[in-house]
């Protein structure tokens, strides 16, 4: 299928193409999206869908945000703010820019570019543009920290662990801009921090008992933030896991590296680690005492295949 805004394809909008895929789809469906800015709030709920765009030229953008209000006056909240919601397993995207254009958190609050609630999801050569909470990798934690509900469109669905793979992607944000509970590998990606007084790259909520959370391999941490103003991560939940392997860290990374989100108890349960970090922000001798520096033997287990294999042997490197 071909999507083109000028009418030269099969559809003018991406959602129209998605809607044509059978609900019980079992064969790979490839949708080519021609260059253009597609102002759409997408829900990709069909399985085995591939979106292919032109890198830097095919943009999916929307501007919902947490402080926006429904007709009844209630705020959208974090999880209704997405530009793109992926709930269909085996989704792949290549050469697509996913953007939430609502603006900085001081104005818009949380504003998701993508909400991923699916398994075996692959992004290659994609761009994710946002500020606060750019990428959410489901599932949701069992409950909000303050009780009540998350007010999420996926709240009443089964909570399933997802596996997500990002390769050669550009991800921009400022606070908790990669957050959630899934197991995810970011390989050879550029992680860009916007200028904000204090920034946080990750906010993992890895469930207790999961071996892996977020793993960054051969990435680059860049940005426009001031020197020593950005943390590598803070734990959204008690058993958060985040590991950086062979990653360049710019001068914007704080020497202590990690933040405990105001909870000394979380320091006892999180797993925050690095191996062979380099660059001006890689001050490993100044990291917080409750973080870990991996040995070369320990680092060897952090391969794409090993982290994401699960019980079905999934290997995104074999997917073309």
C-alpha positions as CSV (number, residue, x, y, z in Angstrom):
1,X,0.0,0.0,0.0
2,X,1.1,3.5,-0.7
3,X,0.2,6.6,1.3
4,X,0.6,10.0,-0.4
5,X,-0.9,13.3,0.6
6,X,-1.1,14.5,-3.0
7,X,-3.5,11.6,-4.0
8,X,-0.9,9.7,-6.1
9,X,-1.0,6.7,-3.8
10,X,-3.7,4.3,-2.5
11,X,-4.6,6.5,0.5
12,X,-4.1,10.1,1.6
13,X,-3.7,9.3,5.3
14,X,-1.8,6.7,7.2
15,X,-4.7,5.8,9.4
16,X,-6.8,5.0,6.3
17,X,-4.2,2.5,5.3
18,X,-4.0,0.9,8.7
19,X,-7.8,0.6,8.9
20,X,-7.7,-1.5,5.7
21,X,-5.5,-4.2,7.3
22,X,-7.6,-7.2,8.6
23,X,-8.2,-7.2,12.3
24,X,-6.9,-10.8,12.5
25,X,-4.0,-10.1,10.1
26,X,-1.3,-12.9,10.0
27,X,0.8,-11.8,7.0
28,X,3.3,-8.9,6.9
29,X,1.6,-5.8,5.4
30,X,4.0,-3.1,4.1
31,X,2.8,0.5,3.9
32,X,5.0,3.0,2.1
33,X,4.5,6.5,3.3
34,X,5.6,9.2,0.9
35,X,7.3,12.4,2.1
36,X,5.2,14.9,3.9
37,X,4.0,16.0,7.4
38,X,1.0,13.8,8.3
39,X,-1.0,15.6,11.0
40,X,-2.6,12.4,12.5
41,X,-3.2,10.9,15.9
42,X,-2.5,7.3,14.8
43,X,-3.6,4.0,16.4
44,X,-1.8,1.1,14.9
45,X,-3.8,-1.8,16.3
46,X,-3.2,-4.4,13.6
47,X,-0.5,-7.1,13.8
48,X,2.5,-7.5,11.4
49,X,2.4,-3.9,10.0
50,X,5.5,-2.2,8.5
51,X,5.6,1.5,7.9
52,X,8.4,2.7,5.5
53,X,9.0,6.3,5.0
54,X,11.7,8.6,3.6
55,X,14.2,9.4,6.5
56,X,13.8,13.0,7.6
57,X,11.0,13.6,5.1
58,X,8.1,11.5,6.3
59,X,6.8,12.9,9.5
60,X,3.8,11.9,11.7
61,X,3.0,14.7,14.0
62,X,0.3,15.7,16.5
63,X,0.1,18.2,19.4
64,X,-2.0,16.6,22.2
65,X,-0.6,17.0,25.7
66,X,-1.3,16.2,29.4
67,X,-2.8,19.6,30.2
68,X,-5.3,19.6,27.3
69,X,-8.8,19.1,28.5
70,X,-11.7,16.9,27.4
71,X,-15.1,18.6,26.9
72,X,-16.0,17.7,30.5
73,X,-13.0,19.7,31.8
74,X,-10.9,16.7,32.7
75,X,-7.2,16.9,31.6
76,X,-6.0,14.4,29.0
77,X,-3.2,13.2,31.3
78,X,0.1,11.6,30.2
79,X,-1.3,8.6,28.4
80,X,-3.9,10.2,26.2
81,X,-1.3,12.7,24.9
82,X,0.3,10.3,22.4
83,X,0.8,11.1,18.7
84,X,1.1,7.4,17.8
85,X,-0.2,4.4,19.8
86,X,1.1,1.0,18.7
87,X,-0.8,-1.9,20.1
88,X,-0.4,-4.4,17.3
89,X,2.4,-7.0,17.8
90,X,5.3,-7.4,15.3
91,X,5.2,-3.7,14.2
92,X,8.1,-2.3,12.3
93,X,8.9,1.3,11.2
94,X,11.7,2.5,9.0
95,X,12.6,6.1,8.1
96,X,9.7,7.7,9.9
97,X,9.8,10.8,12.2
98,X,7.3,10.5,15.1
99,X,6.7,13.9,16.7
100,X,4.7,15.5,19.5
101,X,4.8,19.2,18.8
102,X,2.9,20.3,21.9
103,X,6.1,21.9,23.3
104,X,8.1,21.8,26.5
105,X,6.8,20.3,29.7
106,X,6.5,23.7,31.4
107,X,3.8,24.6,28.8
108,X,2.3,21.3,27.8
109,X,3.2,18.9,30.6
110,X,3.8,15.3,29.4
111,X,3.4,14.8,25.7
112,X,4.1,11.4,24.1
113,X,5.4,11.0,20.6
114,X,4.8,7.2,20.8
115,X,3.0,4.9,23.2
116,X,4.1,1.3,22.5
117,X,2.0,-1.4,24.0
118,X,2.9,-4.4,21.8
119,X,5.5,-7.1,21.6
120,X,8.3,-7.6,19.0
121,X,8.4,-4.0,17.9
122,X,11.3,-2.6,15.7
123,X,12.2,0.9,14.8
124,X,15.1,1.5,12.3
125,X,16.4,4.9,11.2
126,X,13.5,6.7,12.9
127,X,13.3,10.0,14.7
128,X,11.4,10.6,17.9
129,X,10.8,14.3,18.7
130,X,9.4,15.6,21.9
131,X,10.2,17.1,25.3
132,X,8.8,15.5,28.4
133,X,7.9,11.7,28.1
134,X,8.7,11.3,24.4
135,X,8.6,7.5,24.3
136,X,6.5,5.3,26.6
137,X,7.2,1.6,26.5
138,X,4.3,-0.3,28.1
139,X,3.1,-2.1,30.1
140,X,1.9,0.3,32.7
141,X,3.0,-0.3,36.3
142,X,0.3,-2.2,38.4
143,X,-1.0,1.1,39.8
144,X,-0.2,4.8,40.0
145,X,2.1,5.7,42.9
146,X,-0.7,7.8,44.4
147,X,-3.4,5.2,43.8
148,X,-6.4,5.5,41.6
149,X,-6.0,5.1,37.8
150,X,-3.6,6.1,35.1
151,X,-6.3,7.4,32.8
152,X,-4.8,5.4,30.0
153,X,-6.5,4.1,26.8
154,X,-4.8,0.8,27.5
155,X,-5.5,0.6,31.2
156,X,-8.2,-2.1,31.0
157,X,-6.2,-4.3,28.6
158,X,-4.0,-7.2,29.7
159,X,-0.7,-6.0,31.0
160,X,1.9,-7.8,28.8
161,X,5.6,-7.4,28.8
162,X,6.8,-6.0,25.4
163,X,10.2,-6.2,23.7
164,X,11.2,-3.3,21.7
165,X,14.3,-2.6,19.5
166,X,15.6,0.8,18.3
167,X,18.4,0.9,15.8
168,X,20.1,4.0,14.3
169,X,17.4,6.2,15.7
170,X,17.4,9.8,17.0
171,X,15.5,10.4,20.2
172,X,15.0,13.9,21.7
173,X,13.5,15.1,25.0
174,X,14.3,16.5,28.4
175,X,12.6,14.8,31.3
176,X,11.9,11.1,31.6
177,X,11.8,11.0,27.8
178,X,12.3,7.2,27.6
179,X,10.1,5.6,30.2
180,X,8.2,2.5,31.0
181,X,8.3,-1.2,31.9
182,X,9.3,-3.0,28.7
183,X,12.5,-4.7,27.8
184,X,14.1,-2.4,25.2
185,X,17.4,-2.2,23.4
186,X,18.7,1.0,21.8
187,X,21.5,0.3,19.5
188,X,23.7,2.9,17.8
189,X,21.1,5.6,18.6
190,X,21.6,9.3,19.3
191,X,19.9,10.4,22.5
192,X,19.5,14.2,22.5
193,X,18.7,16.2,25.6
194,X,17.0,19.6,25.2
195,X,18.0,22.5,27.4
196,X,16.2,22.3,30.8
197,X,17.3,23.2,34.3
198,X,17.5,19.5,35.2
199,X,17.0,16.6,32.8
200,X,16.5,12.9,33.0
201,X,17.0,10.5,30.0
202,X,15.3,7.4,31.4
203,X,12.6,6.6,33.9
204,X,12.3,2.8,33.9
205,X,9.6,0.9,35.7
206,X,11.0,-2.6,35.1
207,X,8.8,-5.2,36.9
208,X,10.3,-7.2,39.7
209,X,11.8,-10.4,38.4
210,X,12.5,-9.2,34.9
211,X,16.2,-9.7,34.0
212,X,16.5,-6.8,31.6
213,X,15.0,-3.3,31.4
214,X,16.5,-0.6,29.1
215,X,19.8,-1.5,27.4
216,X,21.8,1.1,25.4
217,X,24.5,-0.3,23.1
218,X,27.0,1.8,21.2
219,X,24.9,5.0,21.6
220,X,25.7,8.7,21.7
221,X,24.3,11.0,24.4
222,X,24.3,14.5,23.0
223,X,22.3,17.7,23.6
224,X,22.0,21.4,24.1
225,X,21.6,21.1,27.9
226,X,24.2,22.9,30.1
227,X,27.2,20.9,31.5
228,X,26.3,18.4,34.2
229,X,22.6,19.0,34.1
230,X,21.2,15.7,32.9
231,X,20.9,12.4,34.7
232,X,21.2,9.0,33.0
233,X,18.0,7.9,34.7
234,X,15.8,7.8,37.7
235,X,13.5,4.9,38.9
236,X,9.8,5.3,38.1
237,X,9.4,2.1,40.1
238,X,11.5,0.2,42.7
239,X,13.1,-2.4,40.4
240,X,14.1,-0.2,37.5
241,X,16.9,-1.6,35.3
242,X,19.0,0.6,32.9
243,X,22.4,-0.3,31.4
244,X,24.7,1.7,29.1
245,X,27.3,-0.3,27.1
246,X,30.0,1.4,25.0
247,X,28.2,4.7,25.0
248,X,29.6,8.2,24.4
249,X,28.4,10.7,27.0
250,X,28.5,14.4,26.4
251,X,29.4,17.0,29.0
252,X,25.7,17.5,29.9
253,X,25.7,14.3,31.8
254,X,26.0,14.8,35.6
255,X,29.0,13.2,37.3
256,X,26.9,11.3,39.7
257,X,25.0,9.8,36.8
258,X,21.8,8.6,38.5
259,X,19.0,10.0,40.6
260,X,17.0,8.0,43.2
261,X,13.7,10.0,42.7
262,X,13.8,11.0,46.3
263,X,13.7,7.4,47.6
264,X,16.7,5.9,49.4
265,X,14.7,2.6,49.4
266,X,14.9,2.5,45.6
267,X,18.7,2.6,45.8
268,X,18.5,-0.9,47.2
269,X,16.4,-2.5,44.4
270,X,17.3,-0.7,41.2
271,X,20.0,-2.0,38.8
272,X,21.8,0.9,37.1
273,X,25.0,0.0,35.4
274,X,27.6,1.0,32.7
275,X,30.4,-0.5,30.8
276,X,33.1,1.3,28.8
277,X,31.3,4.7,28.9
278,X,33.5,7.4,27.3
279,X,33.4,11.1,26.6
280,X,33.4,14.1,28.9
281,X,30.3,12.9,30.8
282,X,31.7,9.4,31.5
283,X,33.0,10.2,35.0
284,X,32.7,6.7,36.3
285,X,34.7,7.3,39.4
286,X,32.2,9.9,40.5
287,X,29.0,7.9,40.0
288,X,26.6,7.3,42.9
289,X,27.7,4.4,45.1
290,X,24.6,2.4,44.4
291,X,25.2,2.2,40.7
292,X,27.4,-0.5,39.1
293,X,30.3,-0.6,36.7
294,X,30.2,-3.9,34.8
295,X,33.1,-6.2,34.2
296,X,33.9,-7.2,30.7
297,X,32.5,-10.7,31.5
298,X,29.3,-9.2,32.8
299,X,29.0,-6.9,29.8
300,X,29.2,-9.8,27.3
301,X,25.7,-10.9,28.1
302,X,24.2,-7.6,27.0
303,X,23.7,-8.5,23.3
304,X,20.6,-7.7,21.3
305,X,19.9,-11.4,20.8
306,X,20.3,-12.3,24.5
307,X,18.3,-9.3,25.9
308,X,15.4,-9.7,23.6
309,X,15.1,-13.4,22.9
310,X,12.4,-14.1,25.5
311,X,10.7,-17.5,25.4
312,X,10.3,-17.5,21.6
313,X,13.8,-16.8,20.6
314,X,13.0,-13.5,18.9
315,X,15.9,-11.8,17.3
316,X,15.2,-8.4,15.6
317,X,18.6,-8.5,13.8
318,X,17.2,-11.3,11.6
319,X,14.2,-9.1,10.5
320,X,14.7,-7.4,7.2
